[in-house]
């Protein structure tokens, strides 16, 4: 009996040792294993939906931008249509001018020859007067048709707006030809429009040499020359004075136009030119300014004539202040 109890006790102790060792091993494994934070397998949160009012505000903003873009697009289309119409008108005018030019080619050649002969005769007369009267002789009056012609350099500032180009261009060419005939020999010529754009960019800031060939080129180029114009001579006159004035030069500026659009200040224009074209000790301006007015606007309705009156008033005062003459034509035909 005693021997059986010892066997049972030893078995119980062995079982307890095994269990203890197992638990001890588990504890050791837990201790030596590196601890790490829990891993989130899936984020179940969802972003908060934007409020409906905010989405509606964005929609209204997009609609407003779309409306502005559509308005700009319509304005561009209207502008494109206007440009296309102007191009068509200019093409028709070009064909008409080319036809007139081709039909009058022989007449133009004869007129050029006559003008050159007249220039030679004037020069010969001048030489003869110097021979008879002496080199120190000075004419008491240098006026031709009321316009002083004592300048050695001449600049044309031409209004190239649509009203001038489409209605008065042949008449304007005749006036320029007549003006050049008054000056048979000058030291330099320049052609600009009322915006200060040059007819010949190769002569920008320089003088065009006065030769018969150059004069013929000027007239032939002028027939189809129509750069953009705002119907205000201010830019052209100021550019001419600033670029070409020199104390040793006698310069005359000839302004050719038909109107001065409302919005520009006549007083401001006069003050600007007075400041640029200062007078010397004898009260003479640095350059003479003449003007020729074409009555294009008077062929339109009376409500358009205010700009023609403004041009006449401006040119009359401008030429008087700057030693020149204003001539208003009674017809552009």
C-alpha positions, 0 to 999 in steps of 0.5 A, spaced: 500 500 500 505 505 501 509 503 495 503 505 490 502 512 494 509 513 492 508 512 485 502 516 484 505 522 488 511 521 483 507 521 477 503 528 479 509 531 480 512 530 473 505 532 470 506 539 474 513 540 472 511 539 465 505 544 465 510 549 469 515 548 463 510 549 458 507 556 461 514 558 463 516 557 455 510 561 453 511 567 458 519 567 455 516 567 448 511 573 450 517 577 453 522 576 447 517 577 442 518 585 439 512 589 441 508 593 435 502 597 435 496 595 432 495 595 424 489 598 421 486 593 416 481 598 413 479 605 414 472 605 415 471 612 415 468 616 409 470 623 408 464 628 409 460 630 404 460 637 402 454 641 403 449 642 398 449 650 398 457 650 397 456 646 391 450 650 388 455 656 389 460 653 385 455 651 380 453 658 379 460 661 379 461 656 373 455 658 370 457 666 371 464 664 368 461 661 362 456 667 360 462 672 360 466 667 356 460 667 351 459 674 351 467 675 349 466 670 344 460 674 341 464 680 341 470 677 338 465 674 332 462 681 331 469 684 331 471 679 326 465 680 321 467 688 321 474 686 319 472 681 314 467 687 311 473 692 311 477 687 308 472 686 302 471 694 302 478 695 301 479 689 296 473 693 292 477 699 292 483 696 290 480 693 284 477 700 282 484 704 284 488 699 280 483 700 274 483 707 274 491 707 275 492 703 269 487 707 265 491 713 267 498 711 266 500 715 260 497 721 263 501 720 269 507 719 265 506 726 262 504 729 268 510 727 271 514 730 265 511 736 265 512 737 273 519 736 272 520 741 267 516 746 271 521 744 277 527 745 272 524 752 270 523 754 277 530 752 278 533 756 272 529 762 274 532 762 281 539 761 278 537 767 273 534 772 279 541 770 283 545 772 277 541 779 276 540 781 283 546 778 287 547 772 292 545 777 297 538 778 295 532 776 299 525 776 297 520 780 301 515 775 301 516 767 300 508 765 300 505 761 294 497 761 295 498 764 302 503 758 304 510 760 306 515 755 302 521 757 305 522 750 308 528 745 306 525 739 309 517 737 308 513 732 312 506 730 311 502 727 316 496 724 313 489 721 316 489 714 313 482 713 316 476 709 313 473 716 311 479 719 308 481 713 304 474 711 301 472 718 299 477 723 299 484 719 297 484 721 289 483 728 291 489 728 297 494 725 292 492 731 287 494 735 293 500 732 295 502 732 288 501 740 288 504 741 294 511 737 292 511 741 285 511 748 290 518 745 292 522 743 286 528 741 290 528 740 298 533 736 302 529 731 305 521 728 305 518 724 310 511 721 310 507 719 316 500 717 318 496 721 323 498 715 328 506 716 327 507 710 322 512 711 317 510 709 309 517 707 308 520 703 315 527 703 311 527 711 312 524 711 319 528 716 323 531 718 316 530 723 311 527 720 304 532 723 299 528 728 294 529 725 287 524 724 281 524 717 282 523 717 290 517 722 288 514 717 283 515 712 289 511 716 294 505 717 290 505 710 287 505 707 294 500 712 297 495 710 292 494 703 296 497 706 303 491 705 309 494 703 316 490 704 322 488 711 324 484 714 330 483 720 326 487 725 331 493 728 328 497 729 335 501 722 335 504 724 328 505 731 329 509 730 336 513 724 333 515 729 327 517 734 331 521 730 336 524 726 331 526 731 326 527 737 329 534 740 329 536 748 329 539 748 322 533 745 319 527 749 316 522 744 316 514 744 314 509 739 317 503 738 312 497 735 316 492 732 311 485 730 314 477 731 315 475 730 322 478 730 329 473 725 333 470 727 340 473 725 346 480 729 345 481 735 348 483 741 343 486 745 348 490 739 351 493 738 343 495 745 343 498 745 349 502 739 347 504 742 341 506 749 344 511 745 349 514 741 343 515 746 338 518 752 342 519 759 339 526 762 338 528 769 341 524 772 335 518 768 336 519 763 330 517 756 332 522 750 331 517 748 325 512 750 321 505 747 321 500 747 315 494 743 314 489 742 309 482 740 311 477 735 306 470 736 307 468 729 307 464 729 313 459 734 310 457 729 305 454 725 311 448 727 316 449 733 320 449 729 326 456 727 324 459 734 322 461 736 329 468 732 328 469 736 322 468 743 326 473 740 331 478 739 326 477 745 323 478 749 329 484 745 331 487 746 325 486 753 324 489 755 331 494 750 331 497 753 324 496 760 327 500 758 333 506 755 329 507 760 323 503 756 318 496 756 314 490 752 314 486 751 307 479 748 308 477 745 301 470 746 299 470 739 295 473 732 295 471 731 288 
